[in-house]
Amino acid sequence: MKNKILFLIATALMAFTGSLSAVNSPESDLKKSVTKMIKSEVFNQLDAQQQAEVKIKFFITANNELRVISVETEDPAVRELVTQILDHAPIDGSNLLKKFHYNLTVRFLHPRV
């Protein structure tokens, strides 16, 4: 009897956790928004065969603006471009922590490849 109860509890927990992972989190929505903001401009900087990995560290102000702390990538032009686009950019931060440091890695593979 005890094993059946434990099995039912474990099954219910797995079902609950699975349904939670299917729901978009505010952080995944944030990644999509930031990626969308820089995507076309970064692709314009890249050659047809070039790839880029951009690591962005930022926080969101009380006024719902992104403030870039750092951008790490091999291409200095992409680093400058991402910083210019994102720093002080407005964002929907209603479900996000303010003044919390977010770390985001975006990988770009040119669509013409």
N, CA, C and O of each residue as an XYZ file, in Angstrom:
452
protein
N       0.827     -1.191      0.000
C       0.000      0.000      0.000
C       0.876      1.261      0.000
O       0.617      2.218     -0.729
N       1.907      1.233      0.829
C       2.820      2.371      0.927
C       3.506      2.613     -0.417
O       3.673      3.758     -0.838
N       3.906      1.521     -1.089
C       4.575      1.651     -2.382
C       3.643      2.234     -3.438
O       4.076      3.024     -4.277
N       2.361      1.851     -3.405
C       1.391      2.387     -4.359
C       1.225      3.893     -4.171
O       1.152      4.643     -5.144
N       1.167      4.327     -2.916
C       1.016      5.761     -2.624
C       2.248      6.524     -3.098
O       2.125      7.588     -3.704
N       3.436      5.982     -2.825
C       4.663      6.631     -3.283
C       4.718      6.685     -4.804
O       5.134      7.693     -5.376
N       4.305      5.613     -5.457
C       4.287      5.585     -6.914
C       3.335      6.646     -7.472
O       3.675      7.346     -8.425
N       2.136      6.766     -6.875
C       1.166      7.763     -7.328
C       1.684      9.184     -7.124
O       1.497     10.050     -7.979
N       2.332      9.415     -5.993
C       2.900     10.743     -5.726
C       4.002     11.057     -6.733
O       4.063     12.165     -7.266
N       4.875     10.081     -6.993
C       5.968     10.285     -7.955
C       5.414     10.543     -9.354
O       5.912     11.411    -10.071
N       4.394      9.799     -9.740
C       3.781      9.995    -11.054
C       3.152     11.384    -11.159
O       3.298     12.060    -12.177
N       2.463     11.800    -10.118
C       1.841     13.127    -10.119
C       2.895     14.221    -10.193
O       2.711     15.206    -10.908
N       4.000     14.064     -9.464
C       5.082     15.050     -9.502
C       5.697     15.138    -10.889
O       5.963     16.236    -11.378
N       5.926     13.994    -11.532
C       6.506     14.012    -12.879
C       5.561     14.680    -13.863
O       6.007     15.438    -14.725
N       4.280     14.418    -13.755
C       3.309     15.051    -14.647
C       3.275     16.559    -14.418
O       3.209     17.332    -15.373
N       3.320     16.980    -13.148
C       3.291     18.399    -12.811
C       4.537     19.101    -13.333
O       4.441     20.185    -13.909
N       5.720     18.489    -13.134
C       6.964     19.114    -13.593
C       7.011     19.173    -15.108
O       7.511     20.145    -15.676
N       6.500     18.150    -15.767
C       6.459     18.161    -17.220
C       5.590     19.278    -17.752
O       5.932     19.904    -18.755
N       4.469     19.538    -17.096
C       3.594     20.620    -17.557
C       4.220     21.976    -17.282
O       3.984     22.927    -18.027
N       5.011     22.080    -16.230
C       5.692     23.345    -15.954
C       6.741     23.656    -17.007
O       6.885     24.809    -17.413
N       7.472     22.649    -17.453
C       8.521     22.909    -18.428
C       7.951     23.271    -19.790
O       8.642     23.893    -20.597
N       6.708     22.899    -20.065
C       6.085     23.235    -21.339
C       5.674     24.706    -21.395
O       5.521     25.262    -22.482
N       5.496     25.334    -20.248
C       5.076     26.729    -20.184
C       6.299     27.627    -20.359
O       7.352     27.369    -19.775
N       6.160     28.672    -21.158
C       7.266     29.616    -21.318
C       7.497     30.367    -20.028
O       6.555     30.842    -19.393
N       8.742     30.470    -19.649
C       9.085     31.230    -18.463
C       9.403     32.662    -18.877
O       9.693     32.914    -20.047
N       9.356     33.589    -17.951
C       9.728     34.968    -18.291
C      11.158     35.065    -18.824
O      11.451     35.897    -19.683
N      12.048     34.208    -18.309
C      13.435     34.238    -18.767
C      13.563     33.759    -20.212
O      14.354     34.314    -20.975
N      12.802     32.745    -20.596
C      12.881     32.285    -21.989
C      12.250     33.324    -22.916
O      12.715     33.506    -24.041
N      11.205     34.004    -22.460
C      10.622     35.097    -23.243
C      11.615     36.247    -23.390
O      11.685     36.892    -24.436
N      12.378     36.491    -22.330
C      13.404     37.538    -22.376
C      14.468     37.183    -23.404
O      14.886     38.043    -24.179
N      14.915     35.925    -23.424
C      15.923     35.501    -24.395
C      15.396     35.679    -25.812
O      16.122     36.147    -26.689
N      14.142     35.310    -26.042
C      13.557     35.471    -27.375
C      13.506     36.945    -27.767
O      13.815     37.294    -28.907
N      13.120     37.808    -26.837
C      13.022     39.243    -27.126
C      14.381     39.843    -27.456
O      14.522     40.582    -28.430
N      15.380     39.519    -26.638
C      16.722     40.067    -26.861
C      17.288     39.543    -28.178
O      17.884     40.301    -28.943
N      17.105     38.262    -28.443
C      17.593     37.680    -29.700
C      16.935     38.357    -30.892
O      17.602     38.666    -31.879
N      15.641     38.588    -30.807
C      14.916     39.248    -31.893
C      15.434     40.667    -32.120
O      15.494     41.134    -33.258
N      15.807     41.351    -31.040
C      16.286     42.731    -31.148
C      17.608     42.824    -31.903
O      17.848     43.804    -32.607
N      18.466     41.817    -31.764
C      19.808     41.912    -32.361
C      20.000     41.022    -33.583
O      20.993     41.168    -34.296
N      19.083     40.116    -33.837
C      19.260     39.084    -34.856
C      19.614     39.629    -36.244
O      20.661     39.283    -36.793
N      18.770     40.461    -36.803
C      18.999     40.910    -38.184
C      20.272     41.744    -38.307
O      20.998     41.622    -39.293
N      20.545     42.584    -37.322
C      21.750     43.417    -37.371
C      23.028     42.580    -37.269
O      24.011     42.864    -37.954
N      23.018     41.560    -36.422
C      24.191     40.692    -36.308
C      24.393     39.927    -37.610
O      25.521     39.809    -38.087
N      23.311     39.406    -38.192
C      23.437     38.697    -39.463
C      23.988     39.601    -40.557
O      24.731     39.134    -41.420
N      23.641     40.881    -40.540
C      24.179     41.810    -41.530
C      25.678     41.999    -41.368
O      26.361     42.312    -42.343
N      26.206     41.818    -40.172
C      27.639     41.952    -39.915
C      28.432     40.704    -40.314
O      29.631     40.784    -40.580
N      27.758     39.557    -40.353
C      28.455     38.297    -40.596
C      28.573     37.996    -42.080
O      27.697     38.347    -42.871
N      29.680     37.333    -42.450
C      29.820     36.805    -43.801
C      28.924     35.580    -43.930
O      28.421     35.067    -42.930
N      28.726     35.114    -45.152
C      27.806     34.000    -45.398
C      28.202     32.729    -44.667
O      27.325     31.962    -44.269
N      29.486     32.478    -44.475
C      29.947     31.247    -43.821
C      30.300     31.462    -42.350
O      30.711     30.520    -41.673
N      30.149     32.665    -41.859
C      30.585     33.002    -40.505
C      29.521     32.680    -39.469
O      28.322     32.792    -39.728
N      29.979     32.279    -38.300
C      29.103     32.028    -37.160
C      29.530     32.975    -36.043
O      30.641     33.506    -36.056
N      28.648     33.176    -35.092
C      28.994     34.031    -33.957
C      28.322     33.495    -32.698
O      27.185     33.025    -32.726
N      29.050     33.580    -31.612
C      28.491     33.301    -30.295
C      28.645     34.580    -29.496
O      29.748     35.107    -29.352
N      27.541     35.069    -28.982
C      27.539     36.336    -28.261
C      27.060     36.069    -26.838
O      25.956     35.566    -26.628
N      27.905     36.413    -25.860
C      27.534     36.280    -24.454
C      27.268     37.672    -23.913
O      28.138     38.542    -23.929
N      26.057     37.863    -23.439
C      25.620     39.190    -23.004
C      25.290     39.132    -21.513
O      24.566     38.248    -21.055
N      25.830     40.081    -20.779
C      25.509     40.228    -19.357
C      24.817     41.576    -19.209
O      25.346     42.601    -19.640
N      23.632     41.575    -18.598
C      22.860     42.814    -18.495
C      21.929     42.744    -17.299
O      21.769     41.700    -16.666
N      21.316     43.893    -17.005
C      20.252     43.927    -16.012
C      19.138     44.812    -16.540
O      19.311     45.534    -17.522
N      18.002     44.745    -15.880
C      16.842     45.542    -16.273
C      16.596     46.587    -15.195
O      16.522     46.265    -14.009
N      16.471     47.829    -15.612
C      16.281     48.923    -14.667
C      14.837     48.977    -14.192
O      13.971     48.274    -14.711
N      14.596     49.810    -13.211
C      13.236     50.019    -12.705
C      12.333     50.635    -13.781
O      11.110     50.524    -13.702
N      12.933     51.280    -14.782
C      12.185     51.887    -15.888
C      12.019     50.926    -17.065
O      11.651     51.347    -18.162
N      12.289     49.632    -16.842
C      12.177     48.598    -17.879
C      13.067     48.874    -19.086
O      12.626     48.790    -20.232
N      14.307     49.200    -18.812
C      15.320     49.353    -19.850
C      16.427     48.344    -19.602
O      16.774     48.043    -18.459
N      16.979     47.824    -20.701
C      18.145     46.949    -20.588
C      19.386     47.805    -20.356
O      19.547     48.845    -20.995
N      20.245     47.389    -19.470
C      21.544     48.037    -19.292
C      22.603     46.967    -19.466
O      22.670     46.015    -18.689
N      23.415     47.123    -20.467
C      24.439     46.144    -20.804
C      25.622     46.302    -19.860
O      26.145     47.401    -19.672
N      26.032     45.191    -19.274
C      27.224     45.168    -18.431
C      28.431     44.776    -19.279
O      29.484     45.411    -19.218
N      28.258     43.709    -20.077
C      29.341     43.288    -20.965
C      28.792     42.466    -22.114
O      27.733     41.844    -22.017
N      29.547     42.481    -23.211
C      29.254     41.658    -24.376
C      30.559     40.982    -24.761
O      31.568     41.646    -25.001
N      30.531     39.659    -24.817
C      31.724     38.904    -25.191
C      31.466     38.178    -26.501
O      30.510     37.412    -26.620
N      32.317     38.422    -27.475
C      32.290     37.733    -28.760
C      33.632     37.958    -29.429
O      34.364     38.876    -29.061
N      33.960     37.129    -30.408
C      35.261     37.245    -31.067
C      35.334     38.447    -32.004
O      36.417     38.983    -32.236
N      34.207     38.870    -32.538
C      34.171     39.955    -33.518
C      33.904     41.289    -32.817
O      32.815     41.495    -32.282
N      34.889     42.200    -32.812
C      34.694     43.496    -32.139
C      33.538     44.315    -32.725
O      32.877     45.053    -31.995
N      33.287     44.192    -34.031
C      32.181     44.941    -34.648
C      30.836     44.427    -34.133
O      29.920     45.217    -33.899
N      30.711     43.115    -33.955
C      29.479     42.544    -33.415
C      29.312     42.960    -31.961
O      28.202     43.265    -31.524
N      30.413     42.975    -31.209
C      30.358     43.398    -29.797
C      29.835     44.820    -29.683
O      28.957     45.098    -28.867
N      30.365     45.711    -30.487
C      29.939     47.117    -30.459
C      28.486     47.260    -30.903
O      27.725     48.021    -30.306
N      28.108     46.540    -31.932
C      26.751     46.602    -32.458
C      25.728     46.141    -31.420
O      24.718     46.809    -31.201
N      25.989     45.006    -30.787
C      25.069     44.472    -29.780
C      24.947     45.437    -28.612
O      23.849     45.657    -28.101
N      26.059     46.009    -28.190
C      26.032     46.976    -27.093
C      25.192     48.193    -27.465
O      24.376     48.650    -26.664
N      25.381     48.721    -28.669
C      24.617     49.892    -29.108
C      23.121     49.604    -29.185
O      22.307     50.445    -28.802
N      22.755     48.427    -29.676
C      21.337     48.099    -29.832
C      20.662     47.891    -28.478
O      19.555     48.377    -28.247
N      21.331     47.170    -27.590
C      20.679     46.758    -26.349
C      20.761     47.765    -25.208
O      19.829     47.866    -24.410
N      21.863     48.514    -25.116
C      22.007     49.405    -23.970
C      20.951     50.504    -24.015
O      20.859     51.246    -24.994
N      20.175     50.602    -22.978
C      19.061     51.544    -22.817
C      17.833     51.180    -23.654
O      16.911     51.987    -23.773
N      17.805     49.976    -24.236
C      16.640     49.571    -25.034
C      15.467     49.252    -24.114
O      15.649     48.601    -23.085
N      14.276     49.700    -24.468
C      13.090     49.382    -23.654
C      12.723     47.908    -23.823
O      12.886     47.333    -24.899
N      12.230     47.316    -22.753
C      11.823     45.910    -22.784
C      10.669     45.713    -21.810
O      10.557     46.428    -20.814
N       9.822     44.748    -22.101
C       8.733     44.429    -21.184
C       9.328     43.649    -20.022
O       9.608     42.457    -20.143
N       9.515     44.315    -18.917
C      10.119     43.692    -17.747
C       9.137     43.445    -16.635
O       9.527     43.319    -15.475
N       7.864     43.373    -16.973
C       6.844     43.266    -15.929
C       6.961     41.987    -15.106
O       6.631     41.992    -13.921
N       7.423     40.893    -15.706
C       7.542     39.628    -14.971
C       8.981     39.285    -14.619
O       9.271     38.151    -14.239
N       9.882     40.248    -14.742
C      11.299     39.979    -14.529
C      11.829     40.704    -13.306
O      11.282     41.719    -12.876
N      12.892     40.167    -12.761
C      13.528     40.803    -11.613
C      14.312     42.015    -12.069
O      15.055     41.949    -13.048
N      14.151     43.098    -11.378
C      14.887     44.325    -11.683
C      16.237     44.280    -10.980
O      16.375     43.722     -9.891
N      17.223     44.879    -11.624
C      18.580     44.988    -11.102
C      19.218     43.629    -10.823
O      20.170     43.539    -10.048
N      18.703     42.580    -11.443
C      19.256     41.234    -11.349
C      20.116     41.030    -12.580
O      19.689     41.369    -13.684
N      21.311     40.489    -12.428
C      22.203     40.294    -13.568
C      21.788     39.051    -14.346
O      21.782     37.941    -13.815
N      21.444     39.257    -15.603
C      21.089     38.159    -16.494
C      22.282     37.835    -17.382
O      22.967     38.743    -17.853
N      22.537     36.558    -17.614
C      23.575     36.108    -18.528
C      22.889     35.361    -19.664
O      22.122     34.427    -19.433
N      23.167     35.777    -20.870
C      22.494     35.219    -22.027
C      23.529     34.898    -23.096
O      24.378     35.732    -23.408
N      23.465     33.705    -23.656
C      24.336     33.327    -24.763
C      23.466     33.078    -25.984
O      22.522     32.289    -25.942
N      23.798     33.762    -27.072
C      23.064     33.613    -28.330
C      24.061     33.154    -29.380
O      25.114     33.765    -29.561
N      23.720     32.075    -30.071
C      24.573     31.559    -31.145
C      23.911     31.870    -32.483
O      22.723     31.613    -32.677
N      24.693     32.425    -33.397
C      24.187     32.787    -34.712
C      24.879     31.936    -35.779
O      26.107     31.888    -35.852
N      24.086     31.281    -36.585
C      24.558     30.571    -37.751
C      23.855     31.209    -38.932
O      22.627     31.191    -39.013
N      24.617     31.764    -39.836
C      24.038     32.553    -40.922
C      23.055     31.716    -41.722
O      23.364     30.571    -42.050
N      21.872     32.250    -42.053
C      20.844     31.475    -42.753
C      21.239     31.086    -44.184
O      20.634     30.186    -44.766
N      22.234     31.745    -44.746
C      22.644     31.428    -46.122
C      23.553     30.207    -46.184
O      23.951     29.796    -47.274
N      23.892     29.615    -45.033
C      24.803     28.456    -45.025
C      24.041     27.219    -45.440
O      24.615     26.131    -45.501
